[in-house]
Amino acid sequence: MKIGIIGCGATGLSAGYTLSQKGHETVLYDTSESELGGIAGAVPIGRTYIDKFYRHIFTSDAEILSLIQEAGLNSEMMWIEPKNGMYIDGKLYPFTNPIDLIMFPAVGFISRIRMGLAVLSAKYVTDYKAMEGITAKEWLVKKAGKQSYDKIWSTLLHSKFDKDSDKVSGVWIWNKFKLRGSTRQNLNKESLGYLRGGFFQLYKKLAEIIKGNGGRFVFESVARISPEADGKIGIETARGYEVYDKVLFTAAADLLVQLCNFPNEYLEKVSKIKHKSNICMTLVADRQISDFYWVTIAERDSPFVLYIEHTNLVKDEAYDGKHIIYLSRYIDSSDPFFSASDEEIKRVFLSYLPKLFPGFSPKDASSWHIFRSVHSQPVVGLRYSDDVLPQETPIANLHLASMAQIYPEDRGQNYAVAKGISAAKKMIGE
């Protein structure tokens, strides 16, 4: 079959790889070659690349690990034990293992024990349906206690979902706890994985394999998707019009409905899907700023919710001695700050950093980048399974594989890869 794929992110490239390996004629579309990898893309630094948005994987991420092995990159995988922290009440505390939790003074001893038990017990829960009708707030209060919710989790949920934080399903937070619990080889040790040279190396390799299998890439914006009378699907760009037996769209559904005419019932379903956007600032510093990899910031006045000092997890000589830091902010795309200038975002972010690390000076950052993603985090509401769109759209042979369809798991590289592979197999009847 001749199959068109729109979107060259993790899902699109995984689908394209799967189809081309099985002998199907595969053509992938995206706006430009610089978009290869999508939000898992990269920018050069030193003699290598760094991810546009912070990345790591977990020991339980079987699908992406299998793909890395198939691509011949298994020797480049690194597994590292992180050092994490939490910033709360104007102080920074270690927050990596059970001992750190027991010693954590921001909440009472009973609340600390309940938080630990919530994480440990989450991985043994298999019936997520029972949690679809309760909010994350209700689940957290029940499992971790009201004190820890009021002190920690309410702020973190607000930082992630702002005005929609009270609508988020218990399934979403349960899955987060389950994932973190599953990464531990034992109670005290957590392992996180990183691909040397960035995960972009995987997506670049997939593109090479697709081309080697006879696949093509068209780096032009798609202007229109048109169903043909014989059931085939046409894709129009400024470069021309090409017809396919089937087409897979791998971006958000609200972008798909702008390219093709759909029945009102489908448009109504798409309109129910909400996303939070993300602003990620990458700092390249000449020195180490902290000894933490991941710091969660439980302060309402903070302009970002996460501080990730990537080079405290990944040591790579190809960085040429530079230290890489990510600052992450979730936000509505309609918020004026999302469309603020890069200089304004830089000013706001850097003005807060000395609160976390008093020794930090903006002069420590030798360069910086600002990246934005509009469809960064689906808002997983109550009974979300009712809102998940099927892969098949109302238009025959036009398929959808997007982030908002990943459920009950939350978005992530592993699930994006799994979605691409499963979508490809379904399209060809496997």
N, C-alpha and C positions, 0 to 999 in steps of 0.2 A: 504493500500500500504506500501511497504518497501522503505523508502526514506533515502538517505545518504546526509549529509550536511557537506561541507568542510569549516572550519573556525568557531571558537568559540568566535567570537566577538559579538557585540550587534546585528548585523543582523542575524548571524547564530543561536544564542541562542534564539532570538525572533521567528525565523522560527521554530526551534526545539520545542519550547514551544507550539506554535500554532498547529503544526502537532501532537505532542504527546497528547495534550488535546483532539484532535479529533479522537484519537484511532489509529493513524498510527504508524507503527514500525519505529522508528527514531534512526539513528546512526550518531553521530557528530564526526568529525575528526579535530585534530589540532596537531601541532608539539610537544607540551608538556602541561602538566596540568598548568604550570605557565603562559601559554598564554590565559587562560580562561578570557574572557572579551576583548581580543585583545588590541587595543589602549585605551580601557576603563578599562583596568586591573589596578591592585593596588599592592602596597608593604606595609608591616606592619610598623607601627610606634606606639610606646607606647602600648596602649591596643586596638588599632584599625588599620585601613588601611588609606592610602592616595592614591589618583589616580596617576598613572604614568604620565599622562598628565592632566593639569588643566581642571576642569569640573565645569559647572553649567548649569541649564536649565532655561527656560523662562516660564512665566505664560501661554503663548500660545502653549506650547509643549504638546498638548492633548494626543498624542499616548503614549509617555513614562509615562505620569502621569496616564493614564488608566492602563498601565501594572504594574506600581508600586502599584496601588490599588489592582489589581488582585492578585499580589504576596503577599499581606498582609503587605506591608511596608509603607502604607500611613501615619501612625503615626510617621514615622521617617523622613518625609519631613520637611525641614525648609525653610522659606521664609524670606529673609533678604534684607534690603535696602543697596546697596553698596556705597562706596565713591571712585570715580574714579579720575584719573589725566592724564595730558599730559605733557610730557617733551619735550620742544622745545626751541631753542635759549639758551641752557644751563641753563634753569630754569624749575621748576616744578610748574604746575598750576592745581588747582581744575578743573575738567571737568565732573561733574555729572549731573547738571540740567541746565535749561535755564538761570538762573542767572549767573552761572559760564561761560556759553557761551557768554553772554552779556558783562561780565567783562574781557573776554579773550583778552589780548593785542597783541597777535602775528599777528593778521590780523585786518583790519579796521572794523568799526562798521557795514557798509553795508554788508560786507562779513560774519560777524557773524550772522546777521539776515537771510541772504540767506542760510547759513548752517542749521540753526534751521528750517527754512521752508522746506528745502529739506528732513529732517528727518520726519517732521510732515506730509508732503504731500505724502511720499513714501507709507504709509500704505493704502492709498486710490486708488493706481494704481492697476488695475486688468489685463490690457492688456500688459503683459511683452513682447509679440512678437514684439511690436513696438520698443523695445530697443535692440533687438537682432543684429541689424545692426550697432549699434554705440558702441564705446569703452567706458570703464569706465571713461577715461580721458575726452572724449567729454561730457558724461553725467554730470560729476562733474563740468566741466567748465560752462555748461549751467545752472545747478541748483544752485551750490554753489559759482560760480564766479571764474575767473582765478586767483585772488590773493590767495584765500584759496587753490586752487588746487596746485599752484606753491609752496606755503609755507608749506602745510600740506600733502595733499593727494598724491602728486607725490612721496613723501618720503615713505609714508605708503604703497602705491601700490608696490613700488620697494622693500620694506622690505618683502612683501608677495610673490611677483612673480618675482623679480629681472629682468632678461633679457626678460621675457615674460610680463612685466607689461603693455606695450603699446598695447598688444593684448587682454587684458582682456575685456570681454563684459560689457556693461552698466547694463545688467541684474544682474550680480554678485553684484555690489556695490549697486544697487537699493534694492536688497533683504536684504543686510546687514542693510541698513537704515530702511527698512520696519520692520525687526525683532526687532531692538532696539526701534522703535516707538511703537510697539505692547506690549512691556513689561511694559509700564508705566500705572499705575492706574490713574494718572493725570500728568500734565506737570512736576511737581516737584518730583514725586516719582516713582522710578523704583524698581521692586522686582525681585530678582534672587533666584532660588531654588537649594537646595543641599540636598542630602540624607545622613543622619547621618551614619558615618562609610564608606562613599564613595559610589559611584554608583556601585562599585564592589559587594556590598551587594545584589543589584538587580540581577546581572548576576550569582552570586553564588546561589541565591535562584532559578533562572530559571533552573540552572543545576540540582538542587535537585528535582525540580518538574518533569523535563524530566526523570530523573532516576526513580522517583516514578511512573511515567506512563509507565515504562518498556523500556525507551530509554537507549542507551548505548553511551559511549565515547571511542574513540580510539585515544590515544595520541602518534601518530607516523606520520612522514612526509609522505604525499601522493607522491608516485613515478610515478603513471600513472593512467589516466582515460581512460577506453576502452569501446567503444560501442559494445554491443553484437549483434549477428545476429537477435535475437528476439526483438530488440528494447530496451532491458534493458541496464544498465550502470554498468560497473565494476570499482571498486576502488582497487588499489594495494598499499600496504605498505610493510614494512619489515616483518610485522606480518602475511601477507597473502593477499588473494584476495577475495573480497566479491561483490556480485551482487545485484543491486537495481532496483526497478521499475523506479525510478527517482532520479536524483542527483541535488543538489543546491550548486553552488560554490559561496562563499561570499567574496572572496578577489578580488584584482585587476585583470582586464581582461588580462593584459600582463603576469600574473602568470598562468592563466588558459591555455593560448595557449602554454605554455611550457609542459603541461601535456597530451595533446591530439592533434591529427592531425585535422586541420581545413582547409577549402578552402582558397585560396589566397585572395579572396575578403574580407573575414572576418578578416584575418590577417592584411590587409591594413586598415580596419576600426579601429582595436585595436591599430595599430601603431600611429593613429592620437591623441590618448588620452595621455595627458601629466599630470604629477603630480609634485608638489613640496614636498620636504621632510621636516622633522622637527627635530630639536634638542631641547630637553627640559631638562633643568637642574633643579633639585629639591634640594633646600637648606633646611636643618633643623637647625634652629638657636635657641640659648638660650634666645634671647630677641626679642622684637618687633623692626623692622627696620624702619617702616613708619606707618602712619595711613591710607594709601590708600590700597584699594583692588586691583584695576586694573589701571596700568599706561601704556599708549600708548607712545612709544618713537619715536618722529618724527625727528630723527637725523641720517643722513647718516652714520656717523662714529660709530654708536652703533653696537655692535656685536649681539644684540638681540632687538626685536621689542616690546616685552611685558615683563612687570614686574608685577607679580601677587602675592600679599601677602595674601595667602589663609586664614590664620587665622584672618585676619581683616574682613572677611566675615563670616567665620564659627568658632564658639566658641564651642569647644568640650573638656570636661574634660579628655576624653580618650587620648588626645594628650600629657598628662602629662606635660603640661606647655611649650611644644615646639612650635616654630613658623615656619610655612611652607611657603616657597617662591618658585615660579616657574619663570624661565627665558626662554623665547621661541624665537627660531630663525628658520625662513623658509629659505630653501636653496635647490639648485639642488643636487641630490644625487651624481652627478659627481664632485661636488666641493670638492677639497682636504680637506676642513675644516670639511665636513660631516664625513669623515673617519679618522679625527684626533683622537689622543688618548684622553681618558676621562680627563686625567691630563691637556692636552693642552687646551681643551675646558673650563675646570674649570679655568685655569689661565687667559684666555682671558676674560671670562665672569666676573670673580671677579675683574679683574683690572679696569673694566668700572664702576662697581657698586658705588664706592665712588663719581663719578661725579653726580649721582642722589641723593645719600644720603651721604654727607661728613662724617657723623659719623660712617659709616659702616667700619668694618674691617673684613678681611677673617677669623680672629679668632672667629668671631661671629657665623660662621657656624660649628656646631658640627659634622655634617655628610652631605653627599650629594650623589645624584644619577644622572647619565646621561642616558636618554632614547632617542632612535632614531626611527623615523617612515619614511620609504621610500615613502609610498603612503599616504601622509598626507593631501594634498590639490590638488584636480583636477584643472587644468588650464582651466577656463571657457572662451573660446574664442568666437568670433563673430559667430552668428547663430549656437550656441552650440547644439540646439535641433536636428540639422541634424547629429550630431556626437554621440548622446546618443544611446548606444547599447540596443536592446530589451532584455527582460528577456530570451526569447527563443534563444538558440544558433543554429547554423546550424545542430548540432547533436541532433536528437530527444531525448527528455526526459532529456537533460542536460541543466540546467537553470543557469543563472547568476544574482546575486543581489549584486552590488558593489557600493562603494561610488560615483564613477564617473557617475552613473546613476541617482543620486539625482539632480533633476532640475525641475523648476527654483530655488528651494530652494538650499541653500548651505549645505555642509556636516554638521553633528551634530548628537548627540545621538538620538534625537527625530526622525530624518528622517531615521537614520539607523534602529531603531526599527520598524518604519512604513514600511520601505522597506522589512524587514524580514517577517513581518506579511502578507503584501500584496503578496509577492512572494510565501509564503507557501499556501495561499488561492488559488492563481492562479494555482499552481501545482496540486491541487486536484479538480479544476474545480469550485471553489466558486467565 
